[in-house]
Amino acid sequence: MRIKGRIAGALLAGAALLSGGAAAAVTAAPASAATTHTTATVGCDDYNDGYCGSQQLKFGKFDLDVYQQKAAYGNKVILWTRSSSDPAQDFVAKNYNGINNDKTFEYAPNGVPSGLCVSFPSTAKASKAVLRTCNQSAYQTFEPVPMSGSYVAWKNLASGYVMEDGAYGNQGTQLDQWVFNGGDNQAWKFVSGLSNFTKAGQALAS
């Protein structure tokens, strides 16, 4: 099992530190509460056409997450149990092209943009999701495909495949892309209130 290290104090040291560190271990450790990032010069208020939060998968109720909280090029985009204090689940979903409400998901731990976006580096079926430098390309842009209720499937514009959990609900699974089939492992909805984002000086906490 993967353990997420909590170093909230280090996150407040400055906006130059883009993500919290983490350590892999074999025993579980409890999550500590995140500290509100009140001194950030960037965050939710700077995204006039976007929103801050994560995407929750219908199957298993796991959230979009970043492996070991690391804002690093090529790092894995995974599923993990939802937490209201985990910066690894902080994303900005922003409309870049104004067409069909397409979105790019930028990793923004504690509301601070990392410059890295969820991307599929290949158009191949079963290609794995990773973080890549945000560049507004089709490889990291997703079109919402309506599903039942408030759920959508996110179709990658480069491949035409949708983002899914090929392992059907296993925590820590790296996301892949596959042919749209309407399954619960391809159904996503927005969830907010993560990691105490700040807006107008007020914490947005669940």
C-alpha positions as CSV (number, residue, x, y, z in Angstrom):
1,M,0.0,0.0,0.0
2,R,1.1,3.6,-0.7
3,I,1.3,6.0,2.2
4,K,0.9,9.7,1.7
5,G,3.3,11.8,3.8
6,R,1.9,14.9,5.3
7,I,4.2,17.9,5.3
8,A,1.7,20.8,5.5
9,G,4.2,23.0,7.2
10,A,6.5,22.8,4.2
11,L,3.7,23.6,1.9
12,L,3.3,27.0,3.5
13,A,7.0,27.8,3.2
14,G,6.4,29.4,-0.2
15,A,4.6,29.1,-3.5
16,A,7.8,27.8,-5.1
17,L,7.2,24.5,-3.4
18,L,4.5,23.1,-5.7
19,S,3.5,19.9,-3.9
20,G,3.9,18.0,-0.7
21,G,6.3,15.2,-0.3
22,A,5.4,11.7,0.3
23,A,6.9,8.4,1.2
24,A,6.1,4.8,0.1
25,A,5.7,2.4,3.0
26,V,4.1,-0.8,4.0
27,T,2.2,0.3,7.0
28,A,-0.6,2.8,7.1
29,A,-0.3,6.3,8.6
30,P,-3.2,8.6,9.4
31,A,-3.7,11.8,7.3
32,S,-3.2,15.1,9.1
33,A,-5.3,18.1,8.4
34,A,-4.1,20.5,5.8
35,T,-3.4,24.1,6.7
36,T,-5.2,26.8,4.8
37,H,-3.0,28.3,2.2
38,T,-4.0,31.9,2.9
39,T,-0.8,33.5,1.6
40,A,-1.1,32.1,-1.9
41,T,-1.0,34.6,-4.7
42,V,-2.7,32.2,-7.0
43,G,-5.6,29.9,-6.6
44,C,-9.3,29.6,-7.2
45,D,-9.9,33.3,-7.7
46,D,-7.5,33.3,-10.6
47,Y,-9.5,30.8,-12.6
48,N,-12.4,32.8,-13.9
49,D,-13.6,30.0,-16.2
50,G,-12.4,27.0,-14.1
51,Y,-13.2,25.4,-10.8
52,C,-11.1,23.8,-8.1
53,G,-11.5,20.3,-6.8
54,S,-11.3,16.8,-8.1
55,Q,-13.1,14.2,-10.1
56,Q,-14.7,11.3,-8.4
57,L,-15.2,7.9,-10.1
58,K,-18.7,6.4,-9.7
59,F,-17.3,2.9,-9.3
60,G,-15.6,2.7,-5.9
61,K,-16.0,6.4,-5.2
62,F,-12.3,7.0,-5.5
63,D,-10.9,10.4,-6.5
64,L,-8.5,11.6,-9.2
65,D,-5.2,11.8,-7.4
66,V,-1.4,12.2,-8.0
67,Y,1.0,9.5,-6.9
68,Q,2.9,10.4,-3.7
69,Q,1.6,14.0,-4.1
70,K,4.6,14.8,-6.4
71,A,4.3,17.6,-8.9
72,A,6.7,16.0,-11.3
73,Y,6.7,15.5,-15.1
74,G,5.7,12.0,-15.9
75,N,4.3,11.2,-12.5
76,K,1.3,8.8,-12.4
77,V,-2.3,10.0,-12.2
78,I,-4.1,7.5,-10.0
79,L,-7.2,6.8,-7.9
80,W,-7.3,7.2,-4.1
81,T,-9.8,7.4,-1.3
82,R,-11.3,10.9,-1.1
83,S,-9.9,13.2,1.5
84,S,-10.8,16.8,2.5
85,S,-7.2,17.4,3.5
86,D,-5.1,15.8,0.7
87,P,-3.4,18.2,-1.7
88,A,-2.8,15.3,-4.1
89,Q,-6.5,15.6,-5.0
90,D,-6.4,19.3,-5.9
91,F,-7.0,20.1,-9.5
92,V,-8.2,23.0,-11.6
93,A,-10.5,22.0,-14.4
94,K,-10.2,24.8,-16.9
95,N,-12.0,25.4,-20.2
96,Y,-9.1,26.2,-22.6
97,N,-10.8,26.3,-26.0
98,G,-14.4,27.2,-25.3
99,I,-15.7,24.3,-27.4
100,N,-18.1,21.8,-25.9
101,N,-17.0,22.7,-22.4
102,D,-13.8,20.8,-22.9
103,K,-11.5,20.7,-19.9
104,T,-7.9,20.4,-19.0
105,F,-7.1,19.2,-15.4
106,E,-4.1,21.0,-13.9
107,Y,-2.6,19.7,-10.7
108,A,-2.8,22.5,-8.1
109,P,-1.9,21.3,-4.6
110,N,-3.4,23.6,-2.0
111,G,-4.7,25.8,-4.8
112,V,-1.2,26.5,-6.2
113,P,-0.9,25.6,-9.9
114,S,1.9,23.3,-10.7
115,G,2.0,23.8,-14.5
116,L,1.4,20.1,-14.9
117,C,-1.8,18.7,-16.4
118,V,-3.4,15.2,-16.7
119,S,-2.3,13.8,-20.0
120,F,-2.3,10.7,-22.1
121,P,1.1,10.7,-23.9
122,S,-0.1,8.2,-26.5
123,T,-3.3,7.7,-28.5
124,A,-3.1,4.0,-28.0
125,K,-5.9,2.1,-26.2
126,A,-4.9,1.4,-22.5
127,S,-2.3,4.2,-22.5
128,K,-1.7,5.4,-18.9
129,A,-2.4,8.8,-17.5
130,V,0.5,10.9,-16.3
131,L,1.3,14.6,-15.6
132,R,2.8,16.6,-18.4
133,T,3.6,20.2,-18.9
134,C,0.3,22.1,-19.5
135,N,0.3,23.0,-23.2
136,Q,-3.4,23.0,-24.2
137,S,-2.8,20.1,-26.6
138,A,-5.4,17.5,-27.5
139,Y,-3.5,14.9,-25.5
140,Q,-4.5,16.6,-22.2
141,T,-7.9,18.0,-23.2
142,F,-11.1,16.2,-22.4
143,E,-14.6,16.5,-23.8
144,P,-17.5,15.6,-21.4
145,V,-19.7,12.8,-22.6
146,P,-23.0,13.0,-20.7
147,M,-24.0,10.0,-18.6
148,S,-26.7,9.4,-16.1
149,G,-27.3,11.9,-13.3
150,S,-24.4,14.3,-12.7
151,Y,-21.8,12.0,-14.2
152,V,-19.8,12.4,-17.4
153,A,-17.2,10.4,-19.2
154,W,-14.0,12.4,-20.1
155,K,-13.1,11.7,-23.7
156,N,-9.5,12.5,-24.7
157,L,-9.5,14.7,-27.8
158,A,-6.3,13.1,-29.2
159,S,-7.3,9.5,-28.9
160,G,-11.1,9.5,-28.8
161,Y,-10.9,7.2,-25.8
162,V,-12.2,8.0,-22.3
163,M,-10.4,8.2,-19.0
164,E,-11.2,5.1,-16.9
165,D,-10.2,2.8,-14.1
166,G,-9.3,-0.4,-15.9
167,A,-8.9,-2.2,-12.5
168,Y,-12.5,-1.4,-11.4
169,G,-12.0,0.3,-8.1
170,N,-8.6,-0.7,-6.8
171,Q,-7.1,2.1,-4.7
172,G,-3.8,3.3,-6.2
173,T,-4.6,2.2,-9.7
174,Q,-3.1,4.3,-12.5
175,L,-5.8,5.6,-14.8
176,D,-5.9,4.5,-18.4
177,Q,-8.0,5.2,-21.5
178,W,-10.4,2.9,-23.3
179,V,-13.4,2.7,-25.7
180,F,-16.4,4.4,-24.2
181,N,-18.9,1.7,-22.9
182,G,-21.0,3.6,-20.4
183,G,-19.5,1.7,-17.4
184,D,-19.3,3.0,-13.9
185,N,-15.5,2.8,-14.1
186,Q,-15.7,5.5,-16.8
187,A,-18.2,7.8,-15.0
188,W,-16.9,10.9,-13.2
189,K,-18.4,13.8,-11.3
190,F,-16.9,16.9,-9.8
191,V,-16.3,17.1,-6.1
192,S,-15.2,20.3,-4.3
193,G,-14.0,21.4,-1.0
194,L,-10.6,19.7,-1.1
195,S,-7.4,20.6,0.8
196,N,-8.8,23.9,2.1
197,F,-8.6,26.0,-1.1
198,T,-8.7,29.7,-0.4
199,K,-11.0,32.2,-2.1
200,A,-11.1,35.9,-1.1
201,G,-9.3,34.9,2.0
202,Q,-11.9,32.4,3.1
203,A,-11.2,28.6,3.3
204,L,-13.4,26.4,1.1
205,A,-13.5,23.2,3.1
206,S,-15.8,20.3,3.1
